[in-house]
């Protein structure tokens, strides 16, 4: 596979190189591994849809969009309260 050049700030390159070195990897190997392990937005959406379908099949629970929004709001409220403590 041919290499590519990517322009990033020197500080970002130094930080990534330090993280890679701490894991016993070259920066090239670390970035290649990172690219293989991260998901694109489309891949995340696909996995989320599959997980939701599996959970719905398993539990029978299928919240409406309004219920999901209410649950998300409640979770946000609780997280904000916990962060404030």
Secondary structure by P-SEA (a helix, b strand, c coil): cbbbbbbccaaaaaaaaaaaaaacccaaaaaaaaaaccccaaaaaaaaaaaaaaaaaaccccccaaaaaaaaaaaaaaaaaaaac
